[in-house]
Amino acid sequence: ASSKNTFELKSIVGYLGKKAQITESIREDILSKNGLNILLNLLKCGGDKDVAVSMSTCKAIQILCESPVAYKYPAEKSAVFYLTTAIRNSFRNPIFCYTAFNCICNFTHNNDRHREYVINDKYNNTVIGYIIEGMNKFRYSEDDVTKNHHCEKVQISACLALQNLAANESGRQLIGNDGVEAVLDGFIAHVENNLVISAALGTLINLCAFEKNATHFIQNDGINYLLTYLQNPTENMDGSSALTTTKIKITICRILRNISLEKNTAEKLCEREELDDVITSLLINADYATELFYEVVKFVNALITTLQSGGFNKNLNQLMSNLCERNLFNILVDALEMDYDIELETNKYITEINAQIAAIINSYVLSKDTDIKNIIFEQADQYDPESFIPSKLIQASFVTPSASLTYYTNSIFFNCMDAQINNIEIKNILVDVGILDYCLENTAWYQSPQVNDNAIALGMGIILCYLQVWYTEHQKYSVNNPLQCDWDLKKYKKAIENFNNYIKTQKINVTKSQQLKQTQPKLEQFIKAIPVLLKKYGN
């Protein structure tokens, strides 16, 4: 390390780096012999002032840290400072900038200790400022194609380094608003380069998991930047494929979902006029049962759920109304019909997609705004029962069962019983599409150990409602007052008894659900009256 012959030193380090690229066993052998600290100490002994030695050293460190076992051979904490000083002296050279940033990226990748060194040490954490400075200095070159190519590499490597440093809360906070701005500036400067876009968005996923960063992202036109890309996605101009564009859209969904998980940022997000266009651009070209469709649905559900829990009614109602006006809500709902080619047993998204869509429908049904509720209820047409939105949940529940889908489906059906418009029509429609078979003949849902007891209580409430309807309708029946809603009580009598007996023997003594404890005795009381009711009113 004390060699004055920098050419010789550069050659030795370069050879070491090339050797480390050959096999994993060689990388681990070098690491186990304190190779990382030796390389970092080269910078301490003046290598940081020689760009050629610095580049070779950083490249060798980058290669060594690619090893999956690099975390077993951590560098000394003080050695990180030497890397920091090397970066500080590199800003006259964009090539060394991205070489050093790639080094930082790998040095902190999946290595909590190295990340701690950078973030929690007041001398070492200046590296974050240097990364941002490098991004700003080498953002874009309009006149020199070669220099601009180097600028692209600086942006990519810097974003990847910041992404790893932003893997925890301390890193996100330390990178802060300056980092968000630098990433956004690089994003818009290279909006036609999918490699830069991918790196920038990957960083923003982590940064926007911190509320202040997410707020700064929104306030600094981040949503508009996303829309700019979505309305003019780059295909194959830089060797990337449609698959890359899809992955970018998936990343955008994840950024928006992180923003949506906090009440304050969810509200600010909804205040942006571009949001509707962003959702439209994401959803309109997303094929059903794909990862992209799943991520879009997950983001939209997260946004609605957060706003609903926070009581932001104005923003929530406007969002839900806009989704309907743009036909986006119907696109989501139509996915439940599953009238497209799909391998149900191998597709890993369809079950969760259906559960997320049911959650969104449930939010509409539970809305405190009558107009929003009625988006669902006003579509009830007894002559076309399959077109009623909740009807589509029957098939989905049979074909892609899950505990969450069961809960939301039962909640939707239960709240349909109290619809202020088309109440009888809705009850008849649900009978026509098989709600009683779903609740009673299908025993798997309430016997599943994964299903929440509150979901069972909701299902029990649906049965109670139909029993009450049967009794009330038959009690007032006459020639001049025909039955408006009828179903075959005799046919389902045994299934109702089995349902109740299972809950009574398997659930009531162990459940923590107050809803279930209160509902089951009511059902049992009705069951005792069924023989009398059938004898008096027939069926």
URURGI-V597662 format. One record per residue. N is the residue number from 1. RES is the residue in three letters. PHI is phi in whole degrees, 0 to 359 (* if undefined). Layout:
N;RES;PHI  N;RES;PHI
//
This chain:
1;ALA;*  2;SER;269  3;SER;301  4;LYS;273  5;ASN;274  6;THR;293  7;PHE;296  8;GLU;296  9;LEU;298  10;LYS;299  11;SER;295  12;ILE;295  13;VAL;295  14;GLY;298  15;TYR;297  16;LEU;300  17;GLY;297  18;LYS;295  19;LYS;297  20;ALA;292  21;GLN;282  22;ILE;290  23;THR;218  24;GLU;295  25;SER;297  26;ILE;291  27;ARG;300  28;GLU;294  29;ASP;297  30;ILE;295  31;LEU;299  32;SER;292  33;LYS;259  34;ASN;67  35;GLY;300  36;LEU;295  37;ASN;293  38;ILE;298  39;LEU;296  40;LEU;295  41;ASN;287  42;LEU;300  43;LEU;293  44;LYS;299  45;CYS;271  46;GLY;105  47;GLY;295  48;ASP;292  49;LYS;268  50;ASP;250  51;VAL;301  52;ALA;296  53;VAL;293  54;SER;300  55;MET;297  56;SER;298  57;THR;294  58;CYS;297  59;LYS;296  60;ALA;295  61;ILE;297  62;GLN;303  63;ILE;293  64;LEU;298  65;CYS;283  66;GLU;287  67;SER;294  68;PRO;294  69;VAL;254  70;ALA;301  71;TYR;297  72;LYS;285  73;TYR;233  74;PRO;291  75;ALA;284  76;GLU;290  77;LYS;301  78;SER;293  79;ALA;292  80;VAL;296  81;PHE;298  82;TYR;292  83;LEU;294  84;THR;298  85;THR;292  86;ALA;296  87;ILE;295  88;ARG;300  89;ASN;272  90;SER;256  91;PHE;289  92;ARG;279  93;ASN;227  94;PRO;294  95;ILE;295  96;PHE;291  97;CYS;306  98;TYR;287  99;THR;294  100;ALA;293  101;PHE;292  102;ASN;297  103;CYS;298  104;ILE;299  105;CYS;303  106;ASN;288  107;PHE;300  108;THR;257  109;HIS;288  110;ASN;53  111;ASN;228  112;ASP;299  113;ARG;293  114;HIS;296  115;ARG;297  116;GLU;298  117;TYR;304  118;VAL;287  119;ILE;278  120;ASN;262  121;ASP;257  122;LYS;295  123;TYR;276  124;ASN;287  125;ASN;289  126;THR;294  127;VAL;300  128;ILE;296  129;GLY;298  130;TYR;292  131;ILE;299  132;ILE;295  133;GLU;298  134;GLY;296  135;MET;297  136;ASN;288  137;LYS;287  138;PHE;245  139;ARG;278  140;TYR;198  141;SER;230  142;GLU;279  143;ASP;264  144;ASP;243  145;VAL;297  146;THR;296  147;LYS;297  148;ASN;295  149;HIS;299  150;HIS;294  151;CYS;299  152;GLU;301  153;LYS;294  154;VAL;298  155;GLN;298  156;ILE;296  157;SER;294  158;ALA;295  159;CYS;298  160;LEU;295  161;ALA;294  162;LEU;296  163;GLN;301  164;ASN;291  165;LEU;289  166;ALA;268  167;ALA;287  168;ASN;229  169;GLU;299  170;SER;298  171;GLY;295  172;ARG;299  173;GLN;292  174;LEU;292  175;ILE;294  176;GLY;59  177;ASN;296  178;ASP;299  179;GLY;293  180;VAL;301  181;GLU;296  182;ALA;297  183;VAL;294  184;LEU;296  185;ASP;297  186;GLY;293  187;PHE;302  188;ILE;286  189;ALA;291  190;HIS;236  191;VAL;294  192;GLU;263  193;ASN;246  194;ASN;295  195;LEU;291  196;VAL;293  197;ILE;302  198;SER;299  199;ALA;294  200;ALA;296  201;LEU;292  202;GLY;299  203;THR;289  204;LEU;293  205;ILE;304  206;ASN;289  207;LEU;298  208;CYS;281  209;ALA;282  210;PHE;255  211;GLU;303  212;LYS;295  213;ASN;294  214;ALA;298  215;THR;298  216;HIS;295  217;PHE;301  218;ILE;294  219;GLN;290  220;ASN;254  221;ASP;68  222;GLY;301  223;ILE;293  224;ASN;295  225;TYR;296  226;LEU;299  227;LEU;295  228;THR;304  229;TYR;292  230;LEU;297  231;GLN;279  232;ASN;220  233;PRO;296  234;THR;274  235;GLU;242  236;ASN;67  237;MET;289  238;ASP;240  239;GLY;86  240;SER;274  241;SER;250  242;ALA;300  243;LEU;297  244;THR;297  245;THR;299  246;THR;297  247;LYS;296  248;ILE;296  249;LYS;296  250;ILE;298  251;THR;297  252;ILE;301  253;CYS;301  254;ARG;289  255;ILE;299  256;LEU;296  257;ARG;292  258;ASN;302  259;ILE;296  260;SER;286  261;LEU;281  262;GLU;255  263;LYS;300  264;ASN;295  265;THR;286  266;ALA;298  267;GLU;294  268;LYS;295  269;LEU;299  270;CYS;291  271;GLU;280  272;ARG;277  273;GLU;297  274;GLU;286  275;LEU;303  276;ASP;300  277;ASP;291  278;VAL;295  279;ILE;298  280;THR;300  281;SER;296  282;LEU;287  283;LEU;276  284;ILE;296  285;ASN;250  286;ALA;269  287;ASP;288  288;TYR;301  289;ALA;64  290;THR;251  291;GLU;297  292;LEU;297  293;PHE;300  294;TYR;300  295;GLU;292  296;VAL;296  297;VAL;297  298;LYS;295  299;PHE;296  300;VAL;298  301;ASN;295  302;ALA;298  303;LEU;295  304;ILE;296  305;THR;297  306;THR;296  307;LEU;296  308;GLN;292  309;SER;288  310;GLY;270  311;GLY;75  312;PHE;276  313;ASN;296  314;LYS;299  315;ASN;294  316;LEU;297  317;ASN;297  318;GLN;295  319;LEU;299  320;MET;294  321;SER;293  322;ASN;296  323;LEU;301  324;CYS;286  325;GLU;299  326;ARG;270  327;ASN;68  328;LEU;288  329;PHE;298  330;ASN;292  331;ILE;298  332;LEU;297  333;VAL;295  334;ASP;298  335;ALA;298  336;LEU;293  337;GLU;289  338;MET;51  339;ASP;269  340;TYR;216  341;ASP;293  342;ILE;202  343;GLU;267  344;LEU;301  345;GLU;284  346;THR;252  347;ASN;286  348;LYS;267  349;TYR;248  350;ILE;298  351;THR;297  352;GLU;288  353;ILE;301  354;ASN;297  355;ALA;294  356;GLN;294  357;ILE;296  358;ALA;299  359;ALA;297  360;ILE;294  361;ILE;301  362;ASN;299  363;SER;296  364;TYR;294  365;VAL;295  366;LEU;272  367;SER;303  368;LYS;279  369;ASP;266  370;THR;300  371;ASP;297  372;ILE;290  373;LYS;305  374;ASN;288  375;ILE;302  376;ILE;279  377;PHE;287  378;GLU;287  379;GLN;273  380;ALA;294  381;ASP;229  382;GLN;296  383;TYR;275  384;ASP;220  385;PRO;300  386;GLU;291  387;SER;280  388;PHE;292  389;ILE;307  390;PRO;299  391;SER;301  392;LYS;292  393;LEU;284  394;ILE;299  395;GLN;298  396;ALA;301  397;SER;291  398;PHE;284  399;VAL;275  400;THR;233  401;PRO;293  402;SER;202  403;ALA;298  404;SER;290  405;LEU;298  406;THR;300  407;TYR;298  408;TYR;293  409;THR;298  410;ASN;296  411;SER;296  412;ILE;297  413;PHE;298  414;PHE;298  415;ASN;285  416;CYS;296  417;MET;297  418;ASP;254  419;ALA;304  420;GLN;279  421;ILE;234  422;ASN;55  423;ASN;299  424;ILE;293  425;GLU;301  426;ILE;296  427;LYS;299  428;ASN;294  429;ILE;301  430;LEU;294  431;VAL;295  432;ASP;298  433;VAL;271  434;GLY;104  435;ILE;295  436;LEU;288  437;ASP;296  438;TYR;299  439;CYS;281  440;LEU;245  441;GLU;288  442;ASN;273  443;THR;276  444;ALA;299  445;TRP;294  446;TYR;273  447;GLN;265  448;SER;290  449;PRO;291  450;GLN;278  451;VAL;283  452;ASN;297  453;ASP;296  454;ASN;293  455;ALA;294  456;ILE;293  457;ALA;298  458;LEU;296  459;GLY;299  460;MET;295  461;GLY;296  462;ILE;297  463;ILE;297  464;LEU;301  465;CYS;298  466;TYR;291  467;LEU;295  468;GLN;294  469;VAL;297  470;TRP;301  471;TYR;296  472;THR;297  473;GLU;296  474;HIS;286  475;GLN;295  476;LYS;262  477;TYR;295  478;SER;202  479;VAL;300  480;ASN;270  481;ASN;225  482;PRO;293  483;LEU;292  484;GLN;268  485;CYS;217  486;ASP;227  487;TRP;207  488;ASP;274  489;LEU;297  490;LYS;299  491;LYS;297  492;TYR;263  493;LYS;304  494;LYS;296  495;ALA;294  496;ILE;295  497;GLU;297  498;ASN;296  499;PHE;301  500;ASN;297  501;ASN;297  502;TYR;297  503;ILE;296  504;LYS;295  505;THR;271  506;GLN;255  507;LYS;242  508;ILE;302  509;ASN;284  510;VAL;240  511;THR;289  512;LYS;257  513;SER;278  514;GLN;294  515;GLN;300  516;LEU;292  517;LYS;298  518;GLN;278  519;THR;276  520;GLN;300  521;PRO;299  522;LYS;294  523;LEU;294  524;GLU;298  525;GLN;297  526;PHE;292  527;ILE;300  528;LYS;297  529;ALA;271  530;ILE;301  531;PRO;303  532;VAL;293  533;LEU;296  534;LEU;294  535;LYS;292  536;LYS;280  537;TYR;251  538;GLY;69  539;ASN;215
//
